[in-house]
Amino acid sequence: MTSELTVEERLLDATLEVAADHGISRLSVGDVAKRAGLSRQTLYKHFASRDDLVSRTVLREAGRIVEQVIAAAVLHDDPVASIEAAILETLRLVRGHPLLDRLVATEPEVLLPLLIGGPWGVLGAIRDISKQIIEERVPGATGPESSSAADLLSRMLISYTVRSPDQPPEEVAHFLSTAIVAGLTTAPTPAHR
C-alpha cells in the first residue's frame, strides 16, 4: 500500500510541475507520466482520467495550504492576531504558488472553475477552514454569524488569489482580521434583532 501512495504522490508532484510549466489546458497525461518516470498505464491505475488527476492535484495543494494556514493561526491566542496570521499566510502561499501564478497569468478561464465550481471547487474548502478557525479563535463565534464571516473571508481570499490586492499583504491581513473579529464581537445576538 505504501508503494501505491508513493506512486500517487509522484504523479501528483509531476502533474503540478507539468501544469506549472505548460498550464492545465496543455497538460498531457503522457507528459505527467514521463515527468514521474512512470508509464501511462501506471498513471491510469491510480487516476481515472486527466480531469481526475488535475482535480486531485488541486485538492492536494489546497490541503497543503490549509495545513499551513491552520499552523499560522494557532500560534496566537489573540483572536485578531490569530486570524491576521492565517490571512497573511494564505496570501503569502497563494501569491507564491507556481501553479496559481501560471494560471492567473495565462489561463484565468481554467482557474475560476477550479476555485469556485463543482465538487472540486476550492471556495467551499476555504469557507470551511475559515469557519473552523473563526470558531476556534474568536470566543463565542458560532452559528450564522461565523458562517457569514467565513463566507465573506473566503470570497475575499479567492478574489485576492485571482488578483493581488494593491496594498501590502500585511495591511490587507490586518484590516480583514480586525473587521472580521469586530463584526463578530459586536454583532447583536439573534434575540436582540
HELIX and SHEET records of a PDB file:
HELIX    1   1 THR A    2  HIS A   22  1                                  21    
HELIX    2   2 VAL A   29  ALA A   36  1                                   8    
HELIX    3   3 ARG A   40  HIS A   46  1                                   7    
HELIX    4   4 ARG A   50  ALA A   73  1                                  24    
HELIX    5   5 PRO A   79  ARG A   95  1                                  17    
HELIX    6   6 PRO A   98  THR A  106  1                                   9    
HELIX    7   7 PRO A  108  ILE A  116  1                                   9    
HELIX    8   8 VAL A  122  ARG A  137  1                                  16    
HELIX    9   9 GLY A  143  VAL A  162  1                                  20    
HELIX   10  10 PRO A  169  THR A  186  1                                  18    
HELIX   11  11 PRO A  190  HIS A  192  5                                   3    
END                                                                             
